[in-house]
Amino acid sequence: MVANLELGIQMNHQQFAGENKRFVRRYDYDDGWAVAADLQVDDETVDVDVVGQTAIVVVEGDKRVSEAELDLPGDAARVDVNNGVLSIYG
């Protein structure tokens, strides 16, 4: 944790989302924040809409659709999904 603080990173919030309670972490930086969640799915199956300070994450599987809402600490500037990891930056 000391190395993270030296870089100006402070992880201070956690939440769980979705019906299988995936772990979500929030990182605070000097000039913004990031929310990250390992969705463990193919990138093409993920759709994210941001409304205000809420991210609505929809994952479409072969036989079902899962939806989760994430509380964001502010307005989102960028949303990425890479290798099944959702990253939202503000």
PLY file of the C-alpha trace (Angstrom):
ply
format ascii 1.0
element vertex 90
property float x
property float y
property float z
element edge 89
property int vertex1
property int vertex2
end_header
0.00 0.00 0.00
2.90 2.41 0.64
4.01 2.22 -3.02
0.48 3.11 -4.12
0.37 6.16 -1.86
3.71 7.37 -3.23
2.20 7.34 -6.73
-0.75 9.46 -5.61
-3.12 6.48 -5.71
-5.46 5.80 -2.86
-7.89 2.90 -2.95
-10.67 3.60 -0.53
-13.97 2.23 -1.78
-15.31 -1.20 -2.66
-18.70 -2.33 -3.83
-20.29 -5.47 -5.15
-22.45 -5.57 -8.27
-24.64 -8.01 -10.15
-26.42 -11.12 -9.08
-23.16 -13.01 -8.48
-21.74 -10.02 -6.56
-18.68 -9.25 -8.67
-16.04 -7.24 -6.84
-15.60 -3.62 -7.90
-12.82 -1.27 -6.75
-12.50 2.47 -6.84
-9.17 4.24 -7.03
-8.76 7.94 -6.23
-5.94 9.92 -7.81
-4.80 13.51 -7.36
-6.40 14.46 -10.68
-9.34 12.04 -10.95
-10.63 8.58 -10.15
-11.09 5.13 -11.68
-13.56 2.32 -11.09
-12.48 -1.17 -12.16
-14.36 -4.48 -12.29
-13.15 -7.84 -13.59
-16.26 -9.07 -15.42
-14.64 -12.32 -16.58
-16.46 -12.22 -19.94
-15.58 -11.48 -23.57
-15.34 -7.76 -24.32
-17.90 -8.01 -27.14
-20.61 -9.13 -24.71
-20.39 -5.98 -22.56
-22.41 -2.79 -23.09
-22.04 0.17 -20.72
-24.24 3.25 -20.49
-23.50 6.07 -18.08
-26.41 8.15 -16.80
-25.35 10.87 -14.41
-23.19 9.20 -11.79
-24.44 5.67 -12.47
-22.94 3.15 -14.88
-25.39 0.58 -16.20
-23.48 -2.54 -17.25
-25.21 -5.14 -19.42
-23.58 -8.47 -20.26
-25.26 -10.59 -22.94
-24.54 -14.30 -22.68
-25.75 -17.16 -24.87
-28.94 -17.75 -22.92
-29.29 -14.79 -20.56
-28.65 -11.12 -20.01
-27.15 -9.81 -16.76
-27.43 -6.19 -15.67
-25.73 -4.29 -12.85
-25.59 -0.67 -11.76
-22.43 0.89 -10.39
-22.37 4.10 -8.35
-19.68 6.42 -9.70
-17.94 9.12 -7.65
-18.46 11.72 -10.38
-19.02 12.20 -14.09
-17.31 9.62 -16.31
-14.83 10.88 -18.89
-13.92 7.50 -20.41
-15.15 3.89 -20.35
-13.02 0.94 -21.50
-13.46 -2.83 -21.56
-10.23 -4.73 -22.16
-9.71 -8.46 -21.59
-12.92 -8.63 -19.59
-11.97 -5.79 -17.24
-14.30 -2.80 -17.14
-12.54 0.50 -16.38
-14.36 3.80 -15.92
-12.37 7.01 -15.49
-13.39 10.43 -14.27
0 1
1 2
2 3
3 4
4 5
5 6
6 7
7 8
8 9
9 10
10 11
11 12
12 13
13 14
14 15
15 16
16 17
17 18
18 19
19 20
20 21
21 22
22 23
23 24
24 25
25 26
26 27
27 28
28 29
29 30
30 31
31 32
32 33
33 34
34 35
35 36
36 37
37 38
38 39
39 40
40 41
41 42
42 43
43 44
44 45
45 46
46 47
47 48
48 49
49 50
50 51
51 52
52 53
53 54
54 55
55 56
56 57
57 58
58 59
59 60
60 61
61 62
62 63
63 64
64 65
65 66
66 67
67 68
68 69
69 70
70 71
71 72
72 73
73 74
74 75
75 76
76 77
77 78
78 79
79 80
80 81
81 82
82 83
83 84
84 85
85 86
86 87
87 88
88 89
